[in-house]
Amino acid sequence: GHVCRGCGCAIAAHPATKEALSAAAETMDVMPPNVSIADISYHNTPQGKVPRPAHWKGGAWFIRLLEFDGYAAKEQTVVSGRKHRRVQTSVKMRWRCVAPNTDGTGPCGETFVTRGVFFDDEAQMPAQGVLADFTFAQTPNENAMAEHFENVHHLTMRSVGKWSTSLVAGWCESPKVCLSCLCCPYSITGSCCCDSGGGGRGFLNGVEVGAPTGLPHEIVVRGSDPDKIQCNAGCAASNLMAPLFIPHLAVFTTVGLAVSIVTCCGFPCDDDFPPFILESCYKSRRQLVKALDVPESAAQTRLITMCCCPCSEVQQWRELRNSGIWPGLMCCTASAADKAAMEPSAVRQRYGVGIEAKPSGGAVARQAVAYAEKLRGPNVGWSIN
């Protein structure tokens, strides 16, 4: 047979070939993903996730130009629990680029290996409703996939550059949103005990979980079920018990306000250091600022958060709704107008941005953009049914 020039071994006995064959044999019985990125909704994921908006900068903006290309290898790691340790099995996944080459031929065929998916401990298969992790697993460069599409295929992400609504002008246009923000801004149960539809979250909790996380290969974000209200027994109980902690809250608020004034003045020097008392509000707004590529500095975000936090939160709520993500309301479900605003066609028409060709890419890059718009994207999850 043929001999490898590098190590002198027969091709069939080459170490890399044996590793690939071994990995393929280990993963032969693993069910491939069967839920497309376009079909992910609140109802077929355990934590109420939806696809990351295409007009948000960052994340896996190139995902429509990938296809599932099989599994790479199984891995087992020891996870420490409260009482005992257990072995957690995961399998790396391989994705193939389907964008046309720069000379017009194609598809490209370049493959990338990501962390993939964790197995259900008992079934030793991907759990129902789980989604693939697109964190790059081959090299320390976590942005390798994005760089491939930018440098090889001359594609980039065109950002919005502005908020879809103003900070103050639209305040009175959504009275239900304003009342939810003022009457139940935060729920203790919203961080630990909410259900899959978002029940139990306060207004700020809903905005916080709906905002982008800033992960380099994020493909989904969390939201609430448009047909359910956020207020439930746990949320109501946490708010009824709030008066018992008024003395503690008074002390915390006084100290927190003093520290927040200091941080608002720029101490410490880190640009993204949040106001102490409104940390979650600041962080969710900063993530949206970065995703929309809004020309708003960290100092401006601090001032807006400190001086007009309710206005900022309502603006973020409207931005999430306009991006197709339902952040939830305390005592009412999404109206017909809200659902119409969240339709994918309405979101595309509202923002009209996404993947675009670099001038250096020429006609082939423009062809890749048109091709990507027709694709539904790869299968990235496993059916919950």
SETOR-604844 format. One record per residue: residue in one letter; x, z, y of N, C-alpha, C in turn. Coordinates in pm, whole numbers, plus 50000, padded with zeros to 5 digits. Each point is the difference from the previous one (the first is absolute). Example, Ala and Ser with C-alpha at 12.3 -4.5 7.8 and 13.67 -1.06 7.14 Angstrom:
["A" [51319 50780 49431] [49911 50000 50119] [50090 50000 50120]],
["S" [49965 49928 50105] [50082 50006 50119] [49923 50073 50109]],
//
This chain:
["G" [50082 50000 49880] [49918 50000 50120] [50085 50000 50124]],
["H" [49934 49999 50115] [50069 49998 50128] [50063 50136 50028]],
["V" [50117 49998 50064] [50076 50122 50028] [50005 50021 50151]],
["C" [49980 50126 50042] [50008 50036 50142] [50145 49993 50045]],
["R" [50029 49929 50109] [50137 49988 50049] [50052 50132 50057]],
["G" [49908 50086 50043] [50041 50125 50063] [50051 50103 49900]],
["C" [49925 50019 49889] [50038 50107 49907] [50035 49949 49861]],
["G" [49982 49870 49973] [50036 49945 49871] [49898 50022 49891]],
["C" [49887 50067 50033] [49897 50026 49900] [49906 49879 49987]],
["A" [49939 49988 49883] [49896 49899 49983] [49885 50034 50094]],
["I" [49934 49896 50051] [49893 50022 50098] [49894 50095 49946]],
["A" [49965 49986 49873] [49896 50086 49942] [50044 50146 49994]],
["A" [50134 50022 49996] [50052 50136 49991] [50048 50052 50134]],
["H" [49980 49924 50105] [50044 50041 50133] [49928 50129 50041]],
["P" [50072 50096 50057] [49937 50128 50037] [49877 49983 50088]],
["A" [50008 49914 50101] [49886 49982 50090] [49880 49941 49926]],
["T" [50031 49906 49906] [49891 49940 49922] [49935 50102 49910]],
["K" [50082 50086 49936] [49945 50102 49911] [49915 50100 50079]],
["E" [50045 50036 50122] [49922 50093 50080] [49865 49939 50038]],
["A" [50000 49872 50036] [49876 49934 50037] [49905 49992 49881]],
["L" [50054 49966 49882] [49915 49991 49882] [49945 50137 49962]],
["S" [50083 50104 50014] [49955 50135 49968] [49890 50044 50094]],
["A" [50016 49971 50130] [49897 50037 50097] [49871 49926 49973]],
["A" [50011 49871 49964] [49880 49922 49970] [49927 50056 49879]],
["A" [50077 50041 49898] [49938 50056 49879] [49930 50132 50030]],
["E" [50059 50083 50088] [49940 50129 50034] [49869 49985 50075]],
["T" [49987 49894 50077] [49883 49985 50088] [49899 49897 49948]],
["M" [50017 49952 49877] [49908 49899 49947] [49857 50051 49992]],
["D" [49982 50130 49972] [49866 50053 49981] [49938 50056 50127]],
["V" [50066 49985 50114] [49949 50052 50127] [49906 49898 50061]],
["M" [49879 50044 50031] [49900 49909 50057] [50043 49957 50140]],
["P" [49996 49870 50030] [50038 49954 50134] [49894 50041 50102]],
["P" [50033 50005 50127] [49901 50034 50102] [49888 49897 50004]],
["N" [49879 50044 50026] [49885 49908 49998] [49914 50009 50125]],
["V" [50046 50071 50103] [49925 50010 50126] [50085 49938 50110]],
["S" [49946 49896 50064] [50072 49932 50107] [50005 50086 50125]],
["I" [50103 49980 50081] [50011 50072 50127] [49879 49974 50087]],
["A" [49940 49881 49988] [49884 49966 50081] [49873 50072 49954]],
["D" [49999 50050 49876] [49881 50064 49945] [50005 50153 50008]],
["I" [50107 50057 50052] [50010 50145 50010] [49900 50051 50102]],
["S" [49927 50104 49965] [49900 50057 50090] [49993 50150 49980]],
["Y" [49916 50065 50081] [49980 50144 49988] [49950 50039 49862]],
["H" [49930 49907 49934] [49929 50035 49877] [50084 49982 49874]],
["N" [50109 49922 50003] [50075 49979 49877] [50140 50060 50003]],
["T" [50022 50096 50093] [50124 50079 50001] [49963 50147 50012]],
["P" [50072 50089 49933] [49962 50141 49999] [50001 50067 50136]],
["Q" [50085 49959 50093] [50013 50065 50129] [49943 49918 50114]],
["G" [49911 49908 49969] [49935 49923 50106] [50096 49916 50081]],
["K" [50074 49909 49936] [50098 49919 50070] [49949 49859 50024]],
["V" [50052 49938 50106] [49965 49863 50035] [50130 49926 50033]],
["P" [50000 49865 49993] [50123 49926 50033] [50046 50029 50142]],
["R" [50129 50009 50017] [50057 50020 50134] [49965 49880 50086]],
["P" [49950 50020 50122] [49962 49887 50085] [50115 49901 50019]],
["A" [49966 49873 49992] [50102 49895 50006] [50065 49990 50137]],
["H" [49934 50050 50105] [50056 49989 50135] [50088 50118 50037]],
["W" [50015 50097 49911] [50089 50113 50027] [50143 49962 49968]],
["K" [50089 50030 50092] [50140 49970 49981] [50059 50091 49894]],
["G" [50098 49949 49922] [50061 50080 49896] [49922 49990 49870]],
["G" [50029 50090 49907] [49934 49995 49870] [50038 49874 49924]],
["A" [49929 49974 49893] [50026 49880 49918] [49918 49883 50055]],
["W" [50036 49953 50120] [49924 49894 50065] [50008 49868 49923]],
["F" [50098 49989 49912] [50025 49878 49923] [49930 50000 49865]],
["I" [49915 50098 49973] [49952 50024 49864] [49922 49881 49943]],
["R" [49934 49923 50084] [49923 49886 49948] [50088 49892 49940]],
["L" [50127 50002 50033] [50093 49900 49947] [50077 50052 49880]],
["L" [49946 50103 49934] [50060 50053 49879] [49902 49987 49883]],
["E" [50055 49991 49880] [49921 50000 49877] [50063 50098 49901]],
["F" [49914 50064 49920] [50050 50090 49897] [50075 49918 49895]],
["D" [50123 50045 49966] [50085 49924 49910] [50044 50083 49879]],
["G" [49925 50104 49969] [50032 50080 49882] [50065 50133 50036]],
["Y" [50032 50074 49895] [50061 50132 50017] [50150 49991 49979]],
["A" [50074 50089 50066] [50146 49998 49988] [50050 50101 49898]],
["A" [49960 50126 50013] [50049 50102 49907] [49921 50128 50016]],
["K" [49993 50076 49892] [49938 50131 50006] [50102 50104 50043]],
["E" [49952 50103 50067] [50085 50112 50041] [49928 50131 49972]],
["Q" [50075 50101 49966] [49943 50132 49980] [50077 50100 50085]],
["T" [49924 50079 50076] [50059 50102 50086] [49933 50133 49971]],
["V" [50076 50108 50017] [49948 50134 49979] [49942 50051 50131]],
["V" [49872 50036 49997] [49930 50050 50118] [49977 50149 49983]],
["S" [50040 50078 50099] [49982 50145 49994] [49865 50039 50058]],
["G" [49921 50072 49921] [49871 50049 50045] [50007 50148 50031]],
["R" [49885 50059 50030] [49997 50142 50032] [50031 50087 49878]],
["K" [49955 49957 49883] [50017 50081 49880] [50103 49942 49904]],
["H" [50005 49869 49990] [50093 49940 49904] [50039 49861 50047]],
["R" [50098 49945 49932] [50044 49865 50031] [49932 49900 49907]],
["R" [49991 49878 50047] [49944 49894 49916] [50075 49870 50027]],
["V" [49990 49910 49904] [50067 49871 50012] [49901 49898 50056]],
["Q" [50035 49938 50111] [49915 49900 50063] [50058 49861 49974]],
["T" [49918 49912 49942] [50044 49864 49967] [49954 49903 50108]],
["S" [50087 49912 50040] [49965 49895 50095] [50059 49868 49950]],
["V" [49952 49892 50055] [50052 49869 49962] [50023 49918 50126]],
["K" [50120 49942 50012] [50030 49916 50115] [49931 49864 49984]],
["M" [49964 49942 50113] [49926 49873 49997] [50081 49892 50072]],
["R" [49982 49877 49953] [50073 49887 50056] [49900 49906 50070]],
["W" [50036 49956 50119] [49915 49912 50081] [50075 49873 50033]],
["R" [49929 49887 49997] [50062 49869 50023] [49950 49941 50131]],
["C" [50091 49947 50079] [49965 49935 50127] [49944 49860 49971]],
["V" [49883 49969 50060] [49937 49870 49978] [50002 49914 50126]],
["A" [50077 50040 50101] [50010 49920 50122] [50082 49874 49972]],
["P" [49971 49891 50070] [50078 49877 49979] [50144 50016 50050]],
["N" [50093 49929 49937] [50138 50002 50045] [50015 49927 50133]],
["T" [50114 50018 50063] [50022 49939 50131] [50004 49847 49994]],
["D" [50027 49943 49882] [50002 49854 49988] [49865 49943 49958]],
["G" [49897 50088 49994] [49865 49954 49967] [49966 50010 49854]],
["T" [50101 50025 49915] [49971 50016 49857] [49953 50144 49976]],
["G" [49966 50028 49879] [49961 50139 49974] [49910 50012 49879]],
["P" [49951 50121 49978] [50022 50118 50084] [50142 50055 49990]],
["C" [50032 50093 50089] [50134 50057 50011] [50047 50059 49867]],
["G" [49922 50094 49943] [50034 50058 49872] [50090 50123 50005]],
["E" [50046 50039 50117] [50082 50121 50012] [49920 50121 49954]],
["T" [50063 50090 49924] [49928 50116 49947] [50055 50129 50061]],
["F" [49912 50099 50007] [50034 50131 50055] [49943 50106 49906]],
["V" [50075 50106 49981] [49957 50111 49914] [49964 50119 50088]],
["T" [49880 50055 49980] [49954 50115 50077] [49979 50119 49907]],
["R" [49975 50115 50058] [49983 50121 49920] [49883 49991 49904]],
["G" [49902 49918 50032] [49892 49974 49905] [49891 50104 49998]],
["V" [49978 50060 49882] [49882 50086 49983] [50032 50113 49903]],
["F" [49939 50117 50025] [50011 50113 49908] [49893 49989 49893]],
["F" [50030 50052 49882] [49908 49996 49888] [49914 50125 49997]],
["D" [49882 49985 49941] [49920 50116 49964] [50072 50072 49885]],
["D" [50017 50131 50012] [50081 50074 49903] [49948 49989 49858]],
["E" [49869 50003 49983] [49942 49997 49866] [49994 49859 49943]],
["A" [49950 49907 50079] [49982 49863 49950] [50130 49919 50001]],
["Q" [50100 50046 50077] [50125 49926 50015] [49973 49856 50047]],
["M" [49903 49988 50091] [49964 49875 50064] [49970 50029 50146]],
["P" [50001 49900 50086] [49963 50025 50139] [49860 50060 50008]],
["A" [49983 50102 50083] [49870 50065 50015] [49903 49907 50071]],
["Q" [49871 50019 49973] [49898 49917 50063] [49998 50026 50150]],
["G" [49995 49891 50076] [49994 50011 50145] [50135 50012 50068]],
["V" [50110 50011 49924] [50132 50017 50060] [50048 49866 50056]],
["L" [50088 50007 50100] [50054 49880 50063] [50152 49997 49985]],
["A" [50057 49882 50000] [50144 49984 49985] [50073 50047 50125]],
["D" [50116 50058 49979] [50088 50042 50109] [50096 49885 50030]],
["F" [49998 49950 50123] [50082 49885 50037] [50135 50039 50060]],
["T" [50039 50125 49984] [50132 50041 50047] [50107 49926 49921]],
["F" [50092 49937 50069] [50102 49916 49936] [50092 50087 49916]],
["A" [50029 49956 49877] [50075 50084 49906] [50135 49943 49961]],
["Q" [50036 49882 50049] [50122 49936 49952] [50125 50041 50077]],
["T" [49992 50014 50130] [50116 50033 50082] [49961 50107 50101]],
["P" [50099 50061 50064] [49968 50099 50103] [49927 49942 50120]],
["N" [50004 49869 50018] [49933 49937 50113] [49850 49992 49975]],
["E" [49925 50091 50057] [49856 50006 49974] [49923 49887 50067]],
["N" [50063 49928 50092] [49933 49890 50068] [50040 49864 49944]],
["A" [50052 49997 49877] [50052 49875 49943] [49893 49893 49988]],
["M" [49878 50039 49962] [49895 49899 49984] [49962 49939 50134]],
["A" [49981 50085 50101] [49966 49947 50133] [50112 49910 50053]],
["E" [50124 50040 49979] [50113 49918 50046] [50005 49866 49928]],
["H" [49960 49998 49873] [49997 49873 49926] [49905 49901 50068]],
["F" [49880 50046 50033] [49902 49909 50061] [50040 49962 50142]],
["E" [50067 50090 50071] [50042 49970 50137] [50120 49905 50003]],
["N" [50099 50025 49913] [50125 49924 50006] [49997 49872 49917]],
["V" [49931 50003 49886] [49997 49884 49912] [49885 49905 50033]],
["H" [49880 50059 50022] [49882 49917 50024] [49962 49991 50147]],
["H" [50074 50068 50086] [49979 49993 50145] [49858 50039 50040]],
["L" [49952 50107 49937] [49867 50053 50032] [50016 50137 50064]],
["T" [49907 50034 50085] [50004 50130 50063] [49858 50050 50023]],
["M" [49989 50121 50049] [49869 50063 50024] [49973 50000 50149]],
["R" [49894 49932 50041] [49963 50000 50141] [49910 50119 50028]],
["S" [50038 50084 50091] [49926 50124 50026] [49898 49982 50111]],
["V" [49914 50099 50015] [49890 49994 50097] [50051 50025 50141]],
["G" [50071 50111 50019] [50057 50030 50131] [49911 50078 50094]],
["K" [49879 50038 49955] [49911 50076 50088] [49891 50067 49918]],
["W" [49934 50100 50062] [49884 50063 49938] [49879 49909 50016]],
["S" [49909 50007 49905] [49879 49917 50010] [49896 50062 50093]],
["T" [50014 50129 50032] [49911 50067 50095] [50084 50083 50096]],
["S" [49941 50039 50113] [50074 50077 50099] [49996 50149 49967]],
["L" [50081 50076 50070] [50010 50143 49974] [49877 50075 50048]],
["V" [49945 49962 50116] [49891 50077 50062] [49872 49920 50012]],
["A" [50010 49869 50027] [49881 49922 50036] [49894 49999 49891]],
["G" [50042 50003 49872] [49902 49990 49892] [49952 50134 49948]],
["W" [50031 50109 50071] [49966 50134 49951] [49851 50016 49977]],
["C" [49918 49956 50095] [49855 50023 49992] [49928 49894 49917]],
["E" [50073 49900 49953] [49936 49896 49920] [49970 50046 49858]],
["S" [50065 50106 49957] [49983 50050 49864] [49968 50148 50003]],
["P" [49878 50039 50037] [49967 50144 50011] [50015 50075 49869]],
["K" [49968 49936 49887] [50013 50068 49871] [50147 50031 49969]],
["V" [50087 49909 50038] [50143 50021 49978] [50049 50114 50088]],
["C" [49957 50002 50127] [50042 50105 50093] [49952 50137 49953]],
["L" [49876 50008 49954] [49947 50128 49952] [50074 50049 49876]],
["S" [50033 49908 49910] [50077 50038 49881] [50136 50055 50039]],
["C" [50062 49936 50100] [50131 50043 50044] [49996 50138 50066]],
["L" [49898 50026 50081] [49992 50126 50074] [49944 50115 49917]],
["C" [49906 49970 49910] [49932 50107 49926] [50075 50041 49873]],
["C" [50069 49907 49937] [50072 50035 49877] [50131 49924 49996]],
["P" [50093 50038 50087] [50124 49924 50008] [50088 50014 49877]],
["Y" [49998 50116 49936] [50093 50024 49890] [49935 50085 49893]],
["S" [50033 49972 49876] [49950 50078 49888] [50116 50040 49911]],
["I" [50006 50129 49964] [50107 50047 49911] [49992 49930 49866]],
["T" [49879 49977 49951] [49983 49935 49870] [50035 49852 50004]],
["G" [50008 49942 50121] [50029 49857 50011] [50137 49963 49952]],
["S" [50092 50095 49994] [50137 49972 49958] [50021 50021 49851]],
["C" [49908 50073 49934] [50028 50035 49860] [49880 49983 49907]],
["C" [49879 50005 50051] [49884 50006 49911] [49896 49893 50029]],
["C" [50037 49890 50065] [49901 49897 50028] [49975 49918 49874]],
["D" [49881 49939 49994] [49968 49918 49884] [50048 49857 50024]],
["S" [49979 49912 49900] [50051 49864 50008] [49935 49919 50111]],
["G" [49881 50040 50043] [49933 49927 50107] [50034 50049 50138]],
["G" [50086 50102 50010] [50039 50053 50130] [49923 50123 50041]],
["G" [49905 50047 49917] [49923 50119 50033] [50088 50123 50008]],
["G" [49976 50082 50102] [50081 50120 50019] [50102 49987 50110]],
["R" [50025 49879 50048] [50095 49980 50108] [49935 50023 50135]],
["G" [50076 50057 50092] [49959 50004 50138] [50032 49866 50065]],
["F" [49962 49985 50127] [50020 49873 50069] [50149 49964 50006]],
["L" [50084 50098 50038] [50143 49972 50010] [50062 49973 49863]],
["N" [49947 50067 49896] [50049 49974 49864] [49977 49854 49962]],
["G" [49880 49948 50031] [49967 49862 49966] [50089 49900 50069]],
["V" [50029 50025 50129] [50088 49911 50075] [50142 50007 49946]],
["E" [50043 50121 49966] [50137 50020 49953] [50025 49928 49868]],
["V" [49909 50010 49904] [50023 49936 49870] [49981 49850 50007]],
["G" [49923 49951 50097] [49979 49856 50013] [50115 49927 50068]],
["A" [50082 50074 50076] [50111 49938 50072] [50108 49955 49902]],
["P" [50082 49900 50037] [50108 49957 49911] [50102 50110 49980]],
["T" [50065 50000 49885] [50097 50105 49968] [50141 49966 50048]],
["G" [50025 49872 50027] [50133 49959 50042] [50092 49964 49885]],
["L" [49951 50005 49875] [50083 49962 49886] [50030 49851 50005]],
["P" [50121 49958 49961] [50039 49860 50018] [49918 49901 49920]],
["H" [49950 50037 49882] [49926 49906 49915] [49858 50051 49973]],
["E" [49939 50057 50099] [49863 50051 49986] [49903 49884 49981]],
["I" [49914 50010 49899] [49902 49893 49975] [49857 50047 50021]],
["V" [49976 50130 50000] [49865 50054 50019] [50005 50118 50095]],
["V" [49885 50031 50058] [49983 50121 50080] [49872 50069 49954]],
["R" [49986 50126 50036] [49883 50076 49957] [49892 49997 50107]],
["G" [49877 50004 49953] [49887 50006 50091] [49889 50085 49941]],
["S" [49882 49987 50055] [49882 50072 49951] [49894 49900 49958]],
["D" [49906 50045 49921] [49891 49915 49954] [49901 49979 50114]],
["P" [49974 49876 50041] [49908 49975 50111] [49857 50049 49973]],
["D" [49966 50020 49873] [49864 50041 49965] [49988 50150 49977]],
["K" [50103 50077 50036] [49995 50145 49985] [50039 50069 50130]],
["I" [49946 50120 50021] [50039 50078 50116] [50118 50089 49963]],
["Q" [50076 50044 50101] [50117 50083 49972] [49964 50147 49981]],
["C" [49895 50044 50063] [49964 50141 49995] [49949 50037 49860]],
["N" [50061 50099 49937] [49952 50051 49872] [50009 50152 50002]],
["A" [49973 50063 49886] [49995 50146 49996] [50134 50062 50038]],
["G" [50109 49945 49949] [50132 50055 50030] [50034 49987 50147]],
["C" [49966 49885 50058] [50028 49978 50142] [49918 50096 50086]],
["A" [49870 50016 49966] [49914 50090 50075] [50047 50144 49989]],
["A" [50042 50042 49881] [50045 50137 49980] [50126 50028 50081]],
["S" [50093 49904 50003] [50124 50022 50076] [49972 50014 50149]],
["N" [49899 49928 50050] [49967 50010 50142] [49923 50127 50031]],
["L" [49917 50045 49906] [49926 50125 50021] [50094 50120 50000]],
["M" [50108 49992 49924] [50095 50110 49996] [50098 50000 50116]],
["A" [50000 49893 50079] [50095 49989 50110] [49994 50116 50098]],
["P" [49878 50051 50038] [49996 50113 50095] [50076 50123 49953]],
["L" [50014 50019 49868] [50073 50116 49949] [50148 49996 50039]],
["F" [50049 49881 50031] [50142 49985 50030] [50026 49978 50149]],
["I" [49900 50029 50084] [50017 49978 50144] [50119 50076 50058]],
["P" [50018 50131 49966] [50118 50070 50055] [50132 49933 49961]],
["H" [50008 49958 49871] [50122 49934 49956] [50017 49865 50069]],
["L" [49887 49927 50016] [50006 49869 50064] [50040 50013 50146]],
["A" [49956 50108 50065] [50034 50019 50141] [50151 50017 50017]],
["V" [50059 50081 49912] [50145 50019 50007] [50073 49871 49968]],
["F" [49955 49935 49892] [50065 49874 49958] [49988 49896 50110]],
["T" [49881 49989 50063] [49979 49900 50104] [50089 50027 50120]],
["T" [50012 50128 50039] [50083 50034 50116] [50145 49963 49976]],
["V" [50053 50041 49884] [50139 49969 49968] [50018 49849 49981]],
["G" [49903 49940 49928] [50010 49857 49973] [49994 49917 50126]],
["L" [49916 50043 50098] [49988 49926 50125] [50131 50006 50079]],
["A" [50062 50119 50001] [50128 50015 50071] [50107 49911 49938]],
["V" [50006 50001 49864] [50099 49915 49933] [49968 49853 50022]],
["S" [49872 49964 50003] [49961 49861 50018] [50037 49949 50138]],
["I" [49988 50087 50102] [50039 49960 50135] [50150 49971 50005]],
["V" [50078 50084 49930] [50145 49977 49995] [50032 49869 49929]],
["T" [49935 49976 49885] [50026 49876 49926] [49950 49879 50078]],
["C" [49895 50017 50077] [49947 49890 50080] [50099 49959 50109]],
["C" [50082 50095 50042] [50102 49972 50101] [50125 49936 49941]],
["G" [50002 49983 49867] [50112 49929 49938] [50099 50085 49926]],
["F" [49966 50123 49970] [50089 50087 49923] [49936 50029 49865]],
["P" [50071 49988 49888] [50136 49945 49993] [50004 49852 50034]],
["C" [50119 49943 49996] [50020 49866 50055] [49948 49887 49911]],
["D" [49960 50029 49878] [49951 49896 49910] [49877 49933 50060]],
["D" [50003 49867 50010] [49889 49928 50063] [49868 50023 49930]],
["D" [50004 50013 49867] [49877 50012 49924] [49965 50144 49965]],
["F" [50054 50096 50072] [49966 50140 49974] [49861 50027 50057]],
["P" [49904 50047 49919] [49861 50011 50046] [49974 50127 50078]],
["P" [49893 50002 50082] [49954 50126 50058] [49961 50096 49888]],
["F" [50043 50121 50009] [49988 50095 49888] [49855 50019 49957]],
["I" [49911 50021 50094] [49863 50038 49966] [49915 49880 49958]],
["L" [50046 49880 50029] [49921 49879 49969] [50084 49901 49919]],
["E" [50073 50053 49905] [50094 49918 49923] [49931 49886 49927]],
["S" [49891 50031 49927] [49933 49895 49921] [49941 49892 50090]],
["C" [49946 50039 50116] [49943 49901 50093] [50109 49907 50052]],
["Y" [50114 50059 50033] [50112 49921 50052] [50051 49903 49894]],
["K" [50020 50049 49878] [50060 49917 49895] [49909 49882 49963]],
["S" [49869 50024 49989] [49911 49890 49965] [49998 49894 50109]],
["R" [50006 50045 50127] [50002 49901 50109] [50131 49922 50001]],
["R" [50112 50069 49975] [50128 49930 49999] [50005 49896 49889]],
["Q" [49942 50033 49884] [50000 49903 49890] [49917 49877 50036]],
["L" [49887 50021 50067] [49918 49886 50042] [50070 49920 50109]],
["V" [50069 50068 50091] [50076 49931 50104] [50104 49907 49938]],
["K" [50070 50050 49898] [50102 49918 49933] [49937 49886 49920]],
["A" [49887 50028 49933] [49935 49896 49919] [49945 49888 50087]],
["L" [49946 50035 50117] [49944 49900 50091] [50106 49943 50094]],
["D" [50119 50060 50001] [50109 49959 50089] [49958 50012 50146]],
["V" [49933 50111 50031] [49954 50025 50137] [50118 50048 50084]],
["P" [50016 49949 50123] [50111 50047 50086] [49969 50138 50060]],
["E" [50002 50100 49914] [49972 50138 50042] [50115 50088 49951]],
["S" [50072 50064 50091] [50115 50081 49963] [49956 50132 49939]],
["A" [50095 50070 49937] [49971 50130 49942] [49957 50099 50108]],
["A" [50061 49990 50119] [49963 50089 50111] [49856 49975 50043]],
["Q" [49960 49873 50006] [49861 49968 50036] [49903 50055 49895]],
["T" [50037 49987 49872] [49913 50051 49894] [49987 50152 50010]],
["R" [50109 50068 50031] [49993 50145 50016] [49907 50039 50113]],
["L" [50009 49932 50114] [49914 50031 50114] [49854 49973 49969]],
["I" [49973 49886 49936] [49862 49965 49965] [49943 50103 49903]],
["T" [50080 50039 49901] [49955 50097 49900] [49973 50136 50063]],
["M" [50086 50043 50090] [49985 50131 50063] [49887 50002 50103]],
["C" [49991 49896 50081] [49906 50002 50114] [49861 49950 49963]],
["C" [49990 49916 49898] [49869 49943 49968] [49990 49974 49850]],
["C" [50015 50106 49922] [50000 49985 49854] [49868 49943 49947]],
["P" [49880 50048 50047] [49875 49941 49948] [49990 49850 50027]],
["C" [50042 49958 50120] [49996 49856 50030] [50092 49922 49907]],
["S" [50118 50057 49975] [50096 49935 49911] [49946 49988 49859]],
["E" [49939 50107 49950] [49948 49998 49863] [49884 49901 49985]],
["V" [49912 49995 50100] [49888 49905 49993] [50052 49857 50008]],
["Q" [50103 49976 50080] [50060 49866 50006] [50061 49962 49865]],
["Q" [50069 50094 49936] [50056 49973 49868] [49889 49975 49899]],
["W" [49892 50077 50007] [49887 49980 49909] [49945 49858 50014]],
["R" [49981 49956 50125] [49947 49864 50022] [50098 49895 49950]],
["E" [50130 50026 50017] [50100 49903 49954] [49996 49987 49848]],
["L" [49987 50112 49930] [49991 49994 49853] [49874 49926 49958]],
["R" [49888 50031 50063] [49875 49931 49967] [50012 49850 50026]],
["N" [50059 49963 50112] [50017 49858 50032] [50099 49931 49907]],
["S" [50086 50078 49935] [50097 49944 49904] [49945 49993 49859]],
["G" [49874 50042 49981] [49938 49992 49868] [50008 50127 49919]],
["I" [50040 50111 50062] [50012 50129 49930] [49897 50096 50057]],
["W" [49919 50059 49914] [49899 50095 50047] [50060 50141 49997]],
["P" [50023 50061 50119] [50059 50134 50004] [49899 50111 49971]],
["G" [49870 49968 50005] [49896 50097 49970] [49943 50066 50125]],
["L" [49877 50050 49986] [49933 50079 50103] [49941 50123 49934]],
["M" [49978 50104 50078] [49960 50128 49942] [49860 49997 49940]],
["C" [49902 49953 50073] [49861 50014 49956] [49925 49869 49993]],
["C" [50068 49888 49995] [49931 49872 49987] [50092 49901 49931]],
["T" [49940 49902 49938] [50075 49896 49931] [50028 49884 50095]],
["A" [50071 49900 49950] [50029 49883 50083] [49873 49922 50026]],
["S" [49979 49961 50124] [49883 49922 50038] [50022 49854 49960]],
["A" [49894 49921 50014] [50012 49857 49970] [50103 49933 50092]],
["A" [50004 50044 50125] [50097 49944 50094] [50143 50037 49960]],
["D" [50018 50124 49951] [50133 50043 49955] [50045 49915 49880]],
["K" [49910 49981 49904] [50035 49922 49881] [50031 49855 50036]],
["A" [49925 49946 50096] [50025 49863 50043] [50137 49989 50067]],
["A" [50037 50103 50076] [50130 49999 50069] [50115 50011 49901]],
["M" [49975 50059 49882] [50106 50019 49902] [50011 49885 49901]],
["E" [49912 49902 50008] [50009 49885 49911] [50134 49927 50018]],
["P" [50062 49957 49890] [50130 49932 50012] [49999 49883 50097]],
["S" [49891 49923 50000] [49993 49885 50091] [49997 50046 50146]],
["A" [49929 50112 50026] [49995 50052 50137] [50135 50054 50044]],
["V" [50072 50064 49908] [50133 50053 50032] [50096 49886 50030]],
["R" [49997 49894 49919] [50087 49885 50024] [49971 49936 50135]],
["Q" [49871 49986 50031] [49962 49938 50127] [50040 50088 50118]],
["R" [49993 50131 49982] [50030 50093 50110] [50149 50000 50034]],
["Y" [50085 49997 49898] [50144 50012 50025] [50071 49864 49990]],
["G" [49962 49919 49904] [50055 49865 49990] [50151 49994 49984]],
["V" [50059 50099 49932] [50145 50000 49981] [50031 50027 49854]],
["G" [50123 49985 49963] [50043 50024 49863] [50136 49937 49978]],
["I" [50019 49936 49885] [50127 49933 49973] [50011 49876 50088]],
["E" [50117 49977 50056] [50024 49878 50076] [50137 49944 49968]],
["A" [50017 49873 50025] [50126 49931 49971] [50096 50016 50118]],
["K" [50126 50025 49968] [50103 49999 50103] [50027 49856 50043]],
["P" [50041 49978 50124] [50033 49864 50043] [50107 49935 49913]],
["S" [50090 50082 49944] [50107 49946 49916] [49950 49950 49866]],
["G" [49877 50038 49961] [49947 49964 49870] [49941 49861 49994]],
["G" [49960 49946 50114] [49945 49865 50003] [49868 49987 49927]],
["A" [49974 49878 49951] [49872 49969 49937] [49981 50075 49868]],
["V" [50108 50025 49928] [49988 50069 49870] [49952 50143 50020]],
["A" [50052 50068 50101] [49957 50137 50029] [49853 50002 50042]],
["R" [49959 49902 50079] [49857 49992 50039] [49913 49972 49878]],
["Q" [50052 49921 49908] [49927 49974 49875] [49985 50129 49919]],
["A" [50103 50084 49998] [49994 50127 49928] [49897 50092 50060]],
["V" [49987 50001 50133] [49899 50083 50067] [49859 49955 49961]],
["A" [49977 49869 50003] [49869 49947 49961] [49969 50030 49854]],
["Y" [50102 49993 49917] [49984 50029 49857] [49965 50148 49979]],
["A" [50069 50088 50073] [49975 50144 49986] [49858 50038 50039]],
["E" [49945 49934 50102] [49865 50031 50046] [49894 49968 49895]],
["K" [50031 49911 49907] [49903 49963 49896] [50008 50090 49877]],
["L" [50109 50075 49988] [50022 50082 49881] [49928 50134 50010]],
["R" [49954 50050 49886] [49938 50132 49995] [50101 50111 49981]],
["G" [50120 49964 49964] [50103 50101 49977] [50007 50039 49854]],
["P" [50107 50069 49961] [50023 50032 49860] [49910 50113 49950]],
["N" [49993 50015 49868] [49935 50118 49940] [50095 50118 50013]],
["V" [49952 50108 50060] [50087 50115 50028] [49943 50132 49946]],
["G" [49882 49995 49938] [49938 50124 49953] [49930 49983 49867]],
["W" [49953 50113 49947] [49934 50002 49870] [49856 50047 50019]],
["S" [49909 49930 49938] [49856 50026 50019] [49965 50143 49972]],
["I" [49909 50054 50082] [49958 50139 49984] [49891 50011 49894]],
["N" [49942 49889 49961] [49892 50002 49898] [50056 49973 49861]],
//
